[in-house]
Amino acid sequence: MSMQLELRGTGKSNPMVRTAWVWLVAAVGMAVAGCGQSSFRSGPDYPVKGKILLADGKPLPSGQVVFVSSETALSYAGPVGDDGGFELKQGDRVGAPAGNYKVRIEINESSLPKRPGKSSNLPFSAKYRDEDSSKLTATVKAEPENPFEFKLTK
């Protein structure tokens, strides 16, 4: 890669300007490479498991639970099984760092059975799809178990 940076109006190349550009490009490249979420995670993760129940007491049969950190805005997710159970897992990391979290429930509506006369197929209130409106919260403690149970209203 050849870079021709020349002094204005002289037609001559300036090695100092070229070196500065190389350092700038290298610094931006390193900053972008370090922007993955996992690079911001510090400290140990603690196991987080739980259950999602619908208003009638039956388990939510599918979906994903997402814990969004109140301190860093990083999120930690896990699939919801057919028994309503979940465990936060991302790649080889299990759980989440200790701290306070807002919680949302994600679900693919197209996978749900159609309900005649209803505008939504959701088996729970749409407010649970957003961590701010759901009002669901969790505190993950620096302990070997962090069990949670969330009961969703209609």
C-alpha positions as CSV (number, residue, x, y, z in Angstrom):
1,M,0.0,0.0,0.0
2,S,1.5,3.3,-1.1
3,M,0.4,6.6,0.4
4,Q,1.2,9.8,-1.3
5,L,0.7,12.7,1.1
6,E,2.3,15.9,-0.1
7,L,2.8,19.3,1.2
8,R,0.2,21.7,-0.1
9,G,1.3,23.4,-3.3
10,T,4.9,22.0,-3.2
11,G,4.4,18.6,-4.8
12,K,6.7,17.1,-2.2
13,S,5.9,14.3,0.2
14,N,6.1,14.8,3.9
15,P,7.2,11.7,5.8
16,M,5.9,13.0,9.2
17,V,2.4,13.5,7.8
18,R,2.6,10.0,6.3
19,T,3.7,8.5,9.6
20,A,1.0,10.3,11.5
21,W,-1.6,8.9,9.1
22,V,-0.3,5.4,9.6
23,W,-0.5,5.7,13.4
24,L,-4.0,7.1,13.1
25,V,-5.2,4.2,10.9
26,A,-3.5,1.7,13.3
27,A,-5.1,3.2,16.4
28,V,-8.6,3.3,14.8
29,G,-8.2,-0.4,13.7
30,M,-7.2,-1.5,17.2
31,A,-10.1,0.4,18.7
32,V,-12.6,-1.2,16.3
33,A,-11.2,-4.6,16.9
34,G,-11.6,-4.2,20.7
35,C,-15.3,-3.2,20.4
36,G,-16.8,-6.7,20.8
37,Q,-19.2,-7.1,23.8
38,S,-17.1,-9.8,25.4
39,S,-14.1,-7.5,25.6
40,F,-16.0,-5.2,28.0
41,R,-17.0,-8.0,30.4
42,S,-14.8,-7.9,33.4
43,G,-14.8,-10.1,36.4
44,P,-16.4,-13.5,36.9
45,D,-19.9,-14.6,35.7
46,Y,-22.3,-16.1,38.1
47,P,-24.9,-18.8,37.1
48,V,-28.3,-17.4,36.3
49,K,-31.3,-19.8,35.9
50,G,-35.0,-19.5,36.2
51,K,-38.5,-19.9,34.9
52,I,-40.9,-17.8,32.9
53,L,-44.6,-18.4,33.8
54,L,-47.7,-17.0,32.1
55,A,-50.6,-15.4,33.9
56,D,-52.4,-18.8,34.1
57,G,-49.4,-20.4,35.8
58,K,-48.3,-22.4,32.7
59,P,-44.7,-22.1,31.5
60,L,-43.8,-19.9,28.5
61,P,-42.9,-22.7,26.0
62,S,-40.4,-20.8,23.9
63,G,-38.5,-17.5,23.5
64,Q,-35.5,-15.9,25.0
65,V,-34.9,-14.0,28.2
66,V,-32.5,-11.0,28.1
67,F,-30.9,-9.4,31.1
68,V,-29.7,-5.8,30.3
69,S,-27.2,-4.4,32.8
70,S,-28.4,-1.2,34.5
71,E,-24.7,-0.2,34.9
72,T,-23.2,-1.0,31.5
73,A,-26.1,-1.6,29.2
74,L,-24.5,-4.9,28.1
75,S,-27.0,-7.7,27.7
76,Y,-26.9,-11.4,28.6
77,A,-29.4,-13.8,27.1
78,G,-30.6,-17.4,27.2
79,P,-33.2,-19.5,25.5
80,V,-36.5,-20.4,27.2
81,G,-37.2,-24.1,27.0
82,D,-40.6,-25.8,26.6
83,D,-40.9,-26.1,30.4
84,G,-40.4,-22.3,30.8
85,G,-36.9,-22.8,32.2
86,F,-33.9,-20.6,31.1
87,E,-30.2,-20.3,31.7
88,L,-28.1,-17.3,30.6
89,K,-25.5,-18.6,28.1
90,Q,-23.5,-16.9,25.4
91,G,-20.8,-18.8,23.7
92,D,-18.6,-20.5,26.3
93,R,-19.7,-18.1,29.0
94,V,-22.5,-19.1,31.4
95,G,-24.3,-16.6,33.5
96,A,-23.7,-12.8,34.0
97,P,-21.5,-10.6,36.2
98,A,-22.9,-9.6,39.5
99,G,-25.1,-6.5,39.3
100,N,-28.6,-5.1,38.7
101,Y,-30.5,-5.9,35.5
102,K,-33.6,-5.0,33.6
103,V,-35.3,-8.0,32.0
104,R,-37.2,-8.4,28.7
105,I,-38.7,-11.4,27.0
106,E,-38.2,-12.0,23.3
107,I,-40.5,-14.3,21.3
108,N,-41.1,-15.0,17.7
109,E,-44.9,-14.3,17.2
110,S,-45.0,-16.1,13.9
111,S,-44.2,-19.4,15.7
112,L,-47.2,-19.0,18.0
113,P,-50.6,-20.5,17.2
114,K,-53.1,-18.0,15.7
115,R,-55.7,-16.8,18.2
116,P,-59.0,-15.9,16.6
117,G,-60.2,-12.4,17.2
118,K,-57.0,-11.3,18.8
119,S,-54.7,-8.6,17.4
120,S,-51.6,-10.2,18.8
121,N,-50.5,-13.8,19.2
122,L,-48.5,-13.0,22.3
123,P,-49.5,-15.1,25.3
124,F,-48.4,-12.1,27.5
125,S,-48.5,-8.3,27.5
126,A,-46.4,-6.7,24.9
127,K,-44.8,-4.6,27.6
128,Y,-42.5,-7.5,28.4
129,R,-40.8,-7.2,25.0
130,D,-39.0,-4.1,26.2
131,E,-36.7,-4.0,29.3
132,D,-37.8,-0.5,30.3
133,S,-41.6,-1.1,30.1
134,S,-41.5,-4.7,31.4
135,K,-40.6,-3.5,35.0
136,L,-39.0,-6.9,35.4
137,T,-35.7,-6.6,37.3
138,A,-33.1,-9.0,38.7
139,T,-30.1,-8.7,40.9
140,V,-27.3,-11.2,40.1
141,K,-25.3,-11.8,43.2
142,A,-21.7,-13.1,43.5
143,E,-23.1,-16.5,44.5
144,P,-23.0,-20.0,43.0
145,E,-26.8,-19.9,42.3
146,N,-29.1,-17.1,41.1
147,P,-32.6,-18.5,40.6
148,F,-35.3,-16.2,39.2
149,E,-39.0,-16.7,38.5
150,F,-40.9,-14.2,36.4
151,K,-44.7,-14.4,36.2
152,L,-46.0,-12.5,33.1
153,T,-49.5,-10.9,33.1
154,K,-51.7,-10.6,30.1
